[in-house]
Amino acid sequence: MSSEMPGERFEVPITVAAGDIDLFDHVNNVVYVRWVQEVSTAHWLARATEEERAAIGWVVVRHEIDYQSAARLGDELVARTWVGVAEKNIFERFVEFVRPGDGKTVARARTLWCPIDLRTLRPMRVGREIYRRFSLPR
């Protein structure tokens, strides 16, 4: 079990690859959605117990992304995520993409996630421990 406290940041490095670039010579908007999914999933896999990973999956119910600066081929980025509040079965999560070379934030996202039972693929209730580790207190 993780000792991580809610609100702590989890980071994953990203190098912008040729397949991430669109016709305007910067990272395509759809790529940011993929990166949000990847860093969020990596956070879950790193912090959840083996039993939790075997029983619980997460699906996105809402994405909001603000694009602030262009990222280009070869840029080194850091994807940083942290949890927000949870209401009933909807968990808030934040992600930002920062280019350490110049300190610019290139995009920020707020996503809402719902836990699902991996056996039934239906929304599920989770225990207090999940709320404690993956949401902020109200």
Rosetta blueprint (number, residue, H / E / L):
1 M L
2 S L
3 S L
4 E L
5 M L
6 P L
7 G L
8 E L
9 R L
10 F E
11 E E
12 V E
13 P E
14 I E
15 T E
16 V L
17 A L
18 A H
19 G H
20 D H
21 I E
22 D L
23 L L
24 F L
25 D L
26 H L
27 V E
28 N L
29 N H
30 V H
31 V H
32 Y H
33 V H
34 R H
35 W H
36 V H
37 Q H
38 E H
39 V H
40 S H
41 T H
42 A H
43 H H
44 W H
45 L H
46 A H
47 R H
48 A L
49 T L
50 E H
51 E H
52 E H
53 R H
54 A H
55 A H
56 I E
57 G E
58 W E
59 V E
60 V E
61 V E
62 R E
63 H E
64 E E
65 I E
66 D E
67 Y E
68 Q L
69 S L
70 A L
71 A L
72 R L
73 L L
74 G L
75 D L
76 E E
77 L E
78 V E
79 A E
80 R E
81 T E
82 W E
83 V E
84 G E
85 V E
86 A E
87 E E
88 K L
89 N L
90 I E
91 F E
92 E E
93 R E
94 F E
95 V E
96 E E
97 F E
98 V E
99 R E
100 P L
101 G L
102 D L
103 G L
104 K E
105 T E
106 V E
107 A E
108 R E
109 A E
110 R E
111 T E
112 L E
113 W E
114 C E
115 P E
116 I E
117 D E
118 L L
119 R L
120 T L
121 L L
122 R L
123 P E
124 M L
125 R L
126 V L
127 G L
128 R H
129 E H
130 I H
131 Y H
132 R H
133 R H
134 F H
135 S L
136 L E
137 P L
138 R L
